C-alpha cells in the first residue's frame, strides 16, 4: 500500500458513496482525506474508513498526503476546486461536466498544462461493456460506414427522486449538461469528435416540485432550458440527432442507435456500464445480441479514476480532460446555437480514447491472483 496513489475526496453527496465503494480497499489507490462543506459528513466518512482524515476543503487541497483530488462537488463549484487542486500541483478528476461554463473549462485545462498535472473527468460508464462492445462492433465494420446516429434521453426530471434537486435547474444543470456527457462521450467513442452543431431548446415549465425527502412539496425555479435537441456533424461526416429532455414521461427509443450502410446497431443506456448491444444486418430477419467483447466487466463509478491514475506514457487516460472539454463545448454550442438560431462550428477536438479490452472485474478491481 505504500506505493498506492493517494486520493482526496471533495464533496460527499449522494454519488460519493459509489466512488468510495470502488476505491476503498483497492490495492492501486488509497483514500487518504475527505472534505465537505458539511463538516459532520466528513467526520462520518472518516470514522467509517480506516486511514482517512477529515479535513476542510482548503486543507485537503494543500495536503501533502494527496496526489489526486476527486472533485464530487456540484457543477457550479467544479472550476474552483479544480483550479485549487491544480494550484497545489495536484491532479484532479471530477464529476461531469468538467465545469459549469466553457471559459472556466479552458482555464482548468490551461492551468493543468502549465502546472504539468493531469485532468480527468467522468463519465466513466462509457468504459463499461455496453458502449465499448458497441464501439468494437463499429470499428470492426459490422454496420459498414456509420452514416447517421440518434441519441435520446427523456425523463420527467430528477426532482421526483432527488431530495435536493436545485442544481439540476440552475447554471451547469439541465438535461443536456447533466445527462448529455454520457451520450456525447459515447458518441465520441463510437464516431469520433464533433465539427459543428445546430441546436434548439426550450424551458417548458417555470418551476418544479420536489417529490421526496424533507423538502417534499417545495417548489424550485427552473433557470435553464429543460428540453434540448440538436444535430451534430462529426468530423468523419456522420450526422447524429440528439434529444435530451426533463419534460417527457417515457420513451421507447433506444438510448443510442448507429446506422450504417450494412447494418444498424443499438447501444444501451450510457448512464450504465453494461447492457445489451444489438445488431441488425442488412438482409437479416431480426436483431441479434452481441456478446460483450470490450470494456470493464461489471464496471462501477470510479473505474475511470482507476484508469486515470494507472495510465502512463504508453496509454493516455480514457476519461481525460481533452475529451471532457470537447464534450462541454459541444453542449455549450448546442445551447448557443439555439439562442442565436445558427450553426456553430467548434474550436476544440478530441481523439477517441483507446478501446478498453475486455477486462474481468477481478482484474480492474485489483483482486486477480498474481
ABEGO torsion letter per residue (X at the ends): XAABBBBBBBEABAAAAAAAAAABGBAABBBABBBBABAAAAAAAAAABBGBBBBBAAAAAABAABABBBBABBAAAAAAAAAAAAAAGBBBBBBOBABABAAAAAAAAAAAAAAGBBBBBOBAAAABAAAAAAAAAAAAGAAEBBABBBBBBBBAEAAAABABAAAAABBGBEAAAAAAAAAAAAAAAAAEBBABBBBBBBBABABBBBABEAABGBBBBBABBABBBBBBBBAAGBBBBBBBBAABABBABBABBBBBAAEBBBBBBAABABEBBBBBBBGBABBBBBBBABEBBGBBBGAAAAAAAABBAABBBABBAAAAAAAAAAAAAAAAAAAAGBBBBBABBBBBBBBBBBBBAAAAAGABBX
